[in-house]
Amino acid sequence: MTKITRTPHIVFWTLIPIILLIRFLKPDKTLDINIHDTYFVIGLISLAVLISIIFGILGLGYWVVIKLNRRLVNWLTIIHLTITVIGFFSIILIFFSLPSIEQEGFSYNFENFLEMQVIVFYIFSLVLYIQPLYLINIIIALLSKTE
């Protein structure tokens, strides 16, 4: 655990190629999110690239703090890293659980579809609300004394 708290950027940067490889498994998968009268259609390829960019930026922030010989708060780093990684991977795995509409004789169950939308919304909200911990951790590290 101390290795992870001392080098969290390596965790984020290691997951980038894994996420980009996942997008090739089912490149035509999409997630449709209905908000009032608007449908947002997100492809797995777009989501994988977006998550990779986010992980790259988060890893860069942690790397800069470590290169400046500053000390991160261990529990903030663990909470942020765990919830962010598990949350984004849960959203990606939901893509694989969605049925394909193109199948012949397929009857789409809209109740399950709405439940999946709610689950994705809650997971994404949790990941979004945990991101201030990242900024707090970086600010505390930059304001604290060097190691």
Secondary structure, DSSP 8 states (H G I E B T S, - for coil): -HHHHH-HHHHHHHHHHHHHHHTTTSTT-EEEEEETTEEEEEEHHHHHHHHHHHHHHHHHHHHHHHHTTB---HHHHHHHHHHHHHHHHHHHHHHHHS--TTSTT----HHHHHHHHHHHHHHHHHHHHHHHHHHHHHHHHHHS-B-
